[in-house]
Amino acid sequence: MKTLVLVAHPTMIASRVNKVWSEAFAAQPNVTVRDLTALYPEMDIDVLDEQKALLEHHRIIFQFPFYWYSSPAILKQWQDLVLLPGFAYAGAHKLEGKEFMVVTSVGSPESDYRAGGHNNFSIDELLRPFQQTVNYCRGKYLSPYYFFRAIAADDDEIADGTRAMLAHALKGDIDPERDHENFTIDTMRKMFARATEAAEWAHAMRISPWKTGCPAHSSERHIRSWSRGLRTPSLMRL
Ligand SMILES: Cc1cc2nc3c(=O)[nH]c(=O)nc-3n(C[C@H](O)[C@H](O)[C@H](O)COP(=O)(O)O)c2cc1C
Protein backbone atom coordinates (compact mmCIF):
# COMPACT_ATOMS: atom_id res chain seq x y z
CA MET A 1 0.00 0.00 0.00
CA LYS A 2 1.37 3.41 -0.97
CA THR A 3 0.90 6.27 1.48
CA LEU A 4 1.01 9.97 0.76
CA VAL A 5 1.69 12.36 3.65
CA LEU A 6 0.65 15.97 3.04
CA VAL A 7 2.40 18.11 5.64
CA ALA A 8 1.03 21.57 6.44
CA HIS A 9 3.21 23.57 8.84
CA PRO A 10 3.94 27.26 8.12
CA THR A 11 7.06 27.41 10.34
CA MET A 12 8.65 23.99 10.13
CA ILE A 13 11.99 25.46 11.18
CA ALA A 14 10.58 26.08 14.67
CA SER A 15 8.68 22.78 14.88
CA ARG A 16 9.50 20.14 17.46
CA VAL A 17 6.78 17.58 16.75
CA ASN A 18 5.87 17.82 13.07
CA LYS A 19 9.50 18.03 11.99
CA VAL A 20 10.22 14.71 13.74
CA TRP A 21 7.05 13.21 12.27
CA SER A 22 7.88 14.24 8.67
CA GLU A 23 11.38 12.79 9.00
CA ALA A 24 10.01 9.59 10.51
CA PHE A 25 7.48 9.22 7.69
CA ALA A 26 10.12 9.94 5.04
CA ALA A 27 12.26 7.07 6.39
CA GLN A 28 9.46 4.51 5.84
CA PRO A 29 9.14 2.38 2.70
CA ASN A 30 6.23 3.16 0.33
CA VAL A 31 5.63 6.56 1.92
CA THR A 32 5.82 9.85 -0.01
CA VAL A 33 6.05 13.05 2.03
CA ARG A 34 4.99 16.34 0.48
CA ASP A 35 5.67 19.42 2.59
CA LEU A 36 3.08 21.83 1.19
CA THR A 37 4.68 24.96 2.69
CA ALA A 38 8.09 24.07 1.25
CA LEU A 39 6.56 23.27 -2.16
CA TYR A 40 4.29 26.31 -2.26
CA PRO A 41 5.65 29.14 -0.06
CA GLU A 42 3.28 31.54 -1.88
CA MET A 43 0.37 29.04 -1.65
CA ASP A 44 0.35 28.79 -5.46
CA ILE A 45 -0.56 25.12 -5.40
CA ASP A 46 0.08 23.06 -8.54
CA VAL A 47 -3.32 21.43 -8.88
CA LEU A 48 -2.39 18.85 -11.51
CA ASP A 49 0.70 17.75 -9.58
CA GLU A 50 -1.32 17.36 -6.40
CA GLN A 51 -4.06 15.42 -8.15
CA LYS A 52 -1.47 13.14 -9.74
CA ALA A 53 0.06 12.47 -6.32
CA LEU A 54 -3.38 11.61 -4.92
CA LEU A 55 -4.09 9.15 -7.72
CA GLU A 56 -0.75 7.40 -7.19
CA HIS A 57 -1.43 6.59 -3.52
CA HIS A 58 -4.07 4.63 -1.63
CA ARG A 59 -3.82 6.20 1.83
CA ILE A 60 -3.58 9.97 2.20
CA ILE A 61 -2.48 11.45 5.51
CA PHE A 62 -3.01 15.09 6.47
CA GLN A 63 -0.27 15.97 8.96
CA PHE A 64 -0.35 19.34 10.70
CA PRO A 65 -0.16 21.20 14.02
CA PHE A 66 -3.64 22.05 15.32
CA TYR A 67 -4.12 25.80 14.73
CA TRP A 68 -7.21 27.67 15.89
CA TYR A 69 -9.23 24.48 16.17
CA SER A 70 -8.37 23.47 12.62
CA SER A 71 -5.40 23.11 10.26
CA PRO A 72 -2.96 25.76 9.05
CA ALA A 73 -4.29 27.76 6.09
CA ILE A 74 -2.30 26.05 3.36
CA LEU A 75 -4.20 22.82 3.83
CA LYS A 76 -7.51 24.64 3.34
CA GLN A 77 -6.07 26.24 0.22
CA TRP A 78 -5.02 22.78 -0.97
CA GLN A 79 -8.57 21.44 -0.43
CA ASP A 80 -10.17 24.42 -2.18
CA LEU A 81 -7.93 24.14 -5.24
CA VAL A 82 -7.30 20.40 -5.60
CA LEU A 83 -10.66 18.81 -4.80
CA LEU A 84 -12.32 19.99 -7.97
CA PRO A 85 -15.60 18.91 -9.55
CA GLY A 86 -14.90 16.34 -12.24
CA PHE A 87 -12.02 15.04 -10.12
CA ALA A 88 -13.21 14.61 -6.54
CA TYR A 89 -16.97 14.89 -7.07
CA ALA A 90 -19.65 15.78 -9.63
CA GLY A 91 -19.15 13.51 -12.61
CA ALA A 92 -15.97 11.74 -11.53
CA HIS A 93 -15.13 10.45 -8.06
CA LYS A 94 -11.47 9.67 -8.53
CA LEU A 95 -10.82 9.48 -4.78
CA GLU A 96 -13.56 6.92 -4.21
CA GLY A 97 -12.41 4.15 -1.87
CA LYS A 98 -9.15 5.86 -0.93
CA GLU A 99 -8.29 6.14 2.76
CA PHE A 100 -7.80 9.49 4.47
CA MET A 101 -6.39 10.14 7.94
CA VAL A 102 -5.58 13.21 10.01
CA VAL A 103 -2.54 13.16 12.29
CA THR A 104 -2.19 16.32 14.30
CA SER A 105 -0.22 17.73 17.22
CA VAL A 106 -2.33 19.68 19.71
CA GLY A 107 -1.01 22.26 22.18
CA SER A 108 -3.50 21.66 25.00
CA PRO A 109 -4.03 18.48 27.02
CA GLU A 110 -6.72 15.98 26.06
CA SER A 111 -8.78 16.89 29.14
CA ASP A 112 -9.38 20.35 27.60
CA TYR A 113 -11.05 18.76 24.60
CA ARG A 114 -14.29 17.36 25.92
CA ALA A 115 -17.74 18.53 26.93
CA GLY A 116 -17.32 20.58 30.10
CA GLY A 117 -13.58 20.97 29.47
CA HIS A 118 -11.78 24.22 28.67
CA ASN A 119 -12.33 23.84 24.90
CA ASN A 120 -15.80 22.29 25.16
CA PHE A 121 -15.49 20.03 22.13
CA SER A 122 -13.42 16.97 21.25
CA ILE A 123 -10.88 17.12 18.42
CA ASP A 124 -13.08 14.56 16.61
CA GLU A 125 -15.91 17.10 16.68
CA LEU A 126 -13.72 20.03 15.66
CA LEU A 127 -12.42 18.05 12.66
CA ARG A 128 -15.89 17.35 11.25
CA PRO A 129 -15.20 19.45 8.08
CA PHE A 130 -12.31 17.09 7.24
CA GLN A 131 -14.47 14.05 7.89
CA GLN A 132 -17.38 15.30 5.82
CA THR A 133 -15.10 16.45 2.98
CA VAL A 134 -13.75 12.89 2.78
CA ASN A 135 -17.30 11.49 2.90
CA TYR A 136 -18.35 13.86 0.15
CA CYS A 137 -15.48 12.64 -2.04
CA ARG A 138 -16.49 9.02 -1.28
CA GLY A 139 -13.23 8.32 0.52
CA LYS A 140 -12.86 6.41 3.80
CA TYR A 141 -12.17 8.56 6.84
CA LEU A 142 -9.89 6.54 9.12
CA SER A 143 -9.58 7.16 12.86
CA PRO A 144 -7.22 10.10 13.37
CA TYR A 145 -4.15 10.31 15.60
CA TYR A 146 -3.81 13.18 18.11
CA PHE A 147 -0.69 14.09 20.07
CA PHE A 148 -1.77 16.27 22.98
CA ARG A 149 0.39 18.63 25.11
CA ALA A 150 2.58 19.07 22.04
CA ILE A 151 4.37 22.19 23.32
CA ALA A 152 4.92 20.87 26.85
CA ALA A 153 6.12 17.42 25.73
CA ASP A 154 9.81 16.62 26.29
CA ASP A 155 11.97 14.84 23.71
CA ASP A 156 11.23 11.37 25.13
CA GLU A 157 7.49 11.98 24.99
CA ILE A 158 7.80 13.19 21.41
CA ALA A 159 9.82 10.08 20.49
CA ASP A 160 7.18 7.82 22.12
CA GLY A 161 4.40 9.78 20.40
CA THR A 162 6.16 9.45 17.06
CA ARG A 163 6.39 5.66 17.38
CA ALA A 164 2.70 5.48 18.33
CA MET A 165 1.77 7.83 15.49
CA LEU A 166 3.67 5.75 12.89
CA ALA A 167 2.12 2.50 14.13
CA HIS A 168 -1.35 4.06 13.90
CA ALA A 169 -0.89 5.85 10.58
CA LEU A 170 0.78 2.99 8.71
CA LYS A 171 -1.29 0.10 10.08
CA GLY A 172 -2.38 -2.06 7.15
CA ASP A 173 -5.80 -3.52 6.56
CA ILE A 174 -7.86 -1.11 8.70
CA ASP A 175 -11.45 -2.38 8.75
CA PRO A 176 -13.62 -1.20 11.65
CA GLU A 177 -16.68 -3.09 10.34
CA ARG A 178 -14.80 -6.40 10.40
CA ASP A 179 -13.37 -5.61 13.86
CA HIS A 180 -16.84 -4.89 15.19
CA GLU A 181 -18.23 -8.06 13.61
CA ASN A 182 -15.49 -10.11 15.28
CA PHE A 183 -16.16 -8.38 18.60
CA THR A 184 -19.89 -9.16 18.32
CA ILE A 185 -19.31 -12.80 17.44
CA ASP A 186 -16.85 -13.18 20.32
CA THR A 187 -19.32 -11.55 22.72
CA MET A 188 -22.13 -13.84 21.55
CA ARG A 189 -19.94 -16.90 22.02
CA LYS A 190 -19.30 -15.78 25.62
CA MET A 191 -23.03 -15.19 26.16
CA PHE A 192 -23.88 -18.64 24.80
CA ALA A 193 -21.18 -20.24 26.95
CA ARG A 194 -22.51 -18.50 30.08
CA ALA A 195 -26.11 -19.44 29.22
CA THR A 196 -25.12 -23.08 28.71
CA GLU A 197 -23.27 -23.13 31.99
CA ALA A 198 -26.24 -21.52 33.77
CA ALA A 199 -28.70 -23.99 32.22
CA GLU A 200 -26.58 -26.97 33.20
CA TRP A 201 -26.21 -25.68 36.73
CA ALA A 202 -29.96 -25.00 37.00
CA HIS A 203 -30.69 -28.46 35.66
CA ALA A 204 -28.35 -30.06 38.20
CA MET A 205 -29.86 -28.02 41.03
CA ARG A 206 -33.40 -28.74 39.79
CA ILE A 207 -34.33 -25.05 39.76
CA SER A 208 -35.89 -22.89 37.12
CA PRO A 209 -33.20 -21.41 34.81
CA TRP A 210 -34.58 -17.87 34.94
CA LYS A 211 -33.46 -17.74 38.57
CA THR A 212 -29.86 -17.98 37.35
CA GLY A 213 -30.04 -14.40 36.08
CA CYS A 214 -29.95 -15.41 32.45
CA PRO A 215 -32.24 -12.61 31.25
CA ALA A 216 -33.29 -13.42 27.71
CA HIS A 217 -34.44 -17.00 28.22
CA SER A 218 -36.76 -17.91 30.99
CA SER A 219 -37.12 -21.61 30.43
CA GLU A 220 -34.62 -24.41 30.47
CA ARG A 221 -35.95 -25.59 27.13
CA HIS A 222 -35.12 -22.22 25.58
CA ILE A 223 -31.63 -22.10 26.98
CA ARG A 224 -30.94 -25.65 25.90
CA SER A 225 -32.12 -25.07 22.34
CA TRP A 226 -30.21 -21.79 22.27
CA SER A 227 -26.96 -23.38 23.38
CA ARG A 228 -27.53 -26.35 21.07
CA GLY A 229 -27.61 -23.81 18.24
CA LEU A 230 -23.98 -23.10 18.95
CA ARG A 231 -23.13 -26.59 17.87
CA THR A 232 -25.04 -26.42 14.60
CA PRO A 233 -22.80 -26.14 11.53
CA SER A 234 -24.03 -22.66 10.54
CA LEU A 235 -23.14 -21.12 13.89
CA MET A 236 -19.92 -23.10 14.21
CA ARG A 237 -18.79 -21.44 11.01
CA LEU A 238 -19.02 -17.98 12.66
C1 LIG B 1 -1.33 30.08 15.28
C2 LIG B 1 -1.43 28.98 16.29
C3 LIG B 1 -2.67 28.50 16.66
C4 LIG B 1 -2.77 27.46 17.58
N1 LIG B 1 -4.01 27.00 17.91
C5 LIG B 1 -4.13 25.98 18.79
C6 LIG B 1 -5.41 25.50 19.15
O1 LIG B 1 -6.45 25.91 18.63
N2 LIG B 1 -5.48 24.49 20.06
C7 LIG B 1 -4.36 23.97 20.64
O2 LIG B 1 -4.51 23.06 21.46
N3 LIG B 1 -3.12 24.40 20.30
C8 LIG B 1 -2.98 25.40 19.41
N4 LIG B 1 -1.73 25.85 19.05
C9 LIG B 1 -0.55 25.12 19.54
C10 LIG B 1 -0.03 24.17 18.43
O3 LIG B 1 -0.95 23.14 18.20
C11 LIG B 1 1.33 23.61 18.81
O4 LIG B 1 2.23 24.70 18.87
C12 LIG B 1 1.82 22.59 17.79
O5 LIG B 1 1.02 21.46 17.77
C13 LIG B 1 3.25 22.15 18.10
O6 LIG B 1 3.71 21.39 17.02
P1 LIG B 1 5.14 21.68 16.34
O7 LIG B 1 6.20 21.43 17.41
O8 LIG B 1 5.26 20.76 15.20
O9 LIG B 1 5.12 23.13 15.90
C14 LIG B 1 -1.60 26.90 18.17
C15 LIG B 1 -0.33 27.42 17.79
C16 LIG B 1 -0.25 28.44 16.88
C17 LIG B 1 1.11 28.98 16.51
Ligand as a Chemical Component Dictionary entry (heavy atoms), coordinates in Angstrom:
data_LIG
# 
_chem_comp.id                   LIG 
_chem_comp.type                 NON-POLYMER 
_chem_comp.pdbx_formal_charge   0 
_chem_comp.three_letter_code    LIG 
# 
loop_
_chem_comp_atom.comp_id 
_chem_comp_atom.atom_id 
_chem_comp_atom.alt_atom_id 
_chem_comp_atom.type_symbol 
_chem_comp_atom.charge 
_chem_comp_atom.model_Cartn_x 
_chem_comp_atom.model_Cartn_y 
_chem_comp_atom.model_Cartn_z 
_chem_comp_atom.pdbx_ordinal 
LIG C1  C1  C 0 -1.335 30.081 15.285 1  
LIG C2  C2  C 0 -1.428 28.982 16.295 2  
LIG C3  C3  C 0 -2.673 28.502 16.656 3  
LIG C4  C4  C 0 -2.771 27.461 17.584 4  
LIG N1  N1  N 0 -4.012 27.001 17.907 5  
LIG C5  C5  C 0 -4.125 25.981 18.795 6  
LIG C6  C6  C 0 -5.411 25.499 19.147 7  
LIG O1  O1  O 0 -6.452 25.912 18.634 8  
LIG N2  N2  N 0 -5.479 24.494 20.063 9  
LIG C7  C7  C 0 -4.362 23.966 20.643 10 
LIG O2  O2  O 0 -4.508 23.059 21.464 11 
LIG N3  N3  N 0 -3.116 24.400 20.303 12 
LIG C8  C8  C 0 -2.984 25.396 19.411 13 
LIG N4  N4  N 0 -1.732 25.850 19.050 14 
LIG C9  C9  C 0 -0.550 25.121 19.541 15 
LIG C10 C10 C 0 -0.028 24.169 18.427 16 
LIG O3  O3  O 0 -0.949 23.135 18.199 17 
LIG C11 C11 C 0 1.333  23.609 18.811 18 
LIG O4  O4  O 0 2.225  24.700 18.873 19 
LIG C12 C12 C 0 1.822  22.590 17.787 20 
LIG O5  O5  O 0 1.021  21.464 17.765 21 
LIG C13 C13 C 0 3.245  22.150 18.099 22 
LIG O6  O6  O 0 3.714  21.387 17.015 23 
LIG P1  P1  P 0 5.137  21.685 16.341 24 
LIG O7  O7  O 0 6.198  21.429 17.408 25 
LIG O8  O8  O 0 5.261  20.761 15.197 26 
LIG O9  O9  O 0 5.122  23.133 15.897 27 
LIG C14 C14 C 0 -1.595 26.898 18.165 28 
LIG C15 C15 C 0 -0.335 27.419 17.793 29 
LIG C16 C16 C 0 -0.249 28.437 16.884 30 
LIG C17 C17 C 0 1.108  28.976 16.509 31 
# 
loop_
_chem_comp_bond.comp_id 
_chem_comp_bond.atom_id_1 
_chem_comp_bond.atom_id_2 
_chem_comp_bond.value_order 
_chem_comp_bond.pdbx_ordinal 
LIG C1  C2  SING 1  
LIG C2  C3  SING 2  
LIG C2  C16 DOUB 3  
LIG C3  C4  DOUB 4  
LIG C4  N1  SING 5  
LIG C4  C14 SING 6  
LIG N1  C5  DOUB 7  
LIG C5  C6  SING 8  
LIG C5  C8  SING 9  
LIG C6  O1  DOUB 10 
LIG C6  N2  SING 11 
LIG N2  C7  SING 12 
LIG C7  O2  DOUB 13 
LIG C7  N3  SING 14 
LIG N3  C8  DOUB 15 
LIG C8  N4  SING 16 
LIG N4  C9  SING 17 
LIG N4  C14 SING 18 
LIG C9  C10 SING 19 
LIG C10 O3  SING 20 
LIG C10 C11 SING 21 
LIG C11 O4  SING 22 
LIG C11 C12 SING 23 
LIG C12 O5  SING 24 
LIG C12 C13 SING 25 
LIG C13 O6  SING 26 
LIG O6  P1  SING 27 
LIG P1  O7  DOUB 28 
LIG P1  O8  SING 29 
LIG P1  O9  SING 30 
LIG C14 C15 DOUB 31 
LIG C15 C16 SING 32 
LIG C16 C17 SING 33 
# 
